[in-house]
């Protein structure tokens, strides 16, 4: 199963921020997945992704609720978009 099938990317940022958001999602019963391309590349023996940039995916069913949590938690990051 490909992660994009049932999950949508809701945030990209530091591992610490992603872990914090996952805790908030869990309290709201929102399933999430993390993808760290840089870490995966290092483990496989080649580079990939950017250091410190972790992707957070929320299940498609609760995507809007997850996006709202991200916007409320990190409003300064949403101003860039």
Phi, psi and omega in degrees: 000129178278139183300329182286348182295314184243000183229148177239143179291127183245343183198147171227126181183201183291156180299323179297313179297319180296317179297320178297314179297322178299322177296317178296319178298317182300320179297333180260011180059041177255119178287143180217161178223152180241142174228123179240093184296325180295311180298318179297320179296319178296318181294328181274350178096013176217160181280157177182140180075182179250140178298135177084001179251105182249138180264133177245128179246141175245151180298143186303325182297326183247021186302313183297320178296318179295318180298321178296319178298316179298314182297322179285328183280320181232066184297328181294331179284334180281343179292334182291330187279000000 
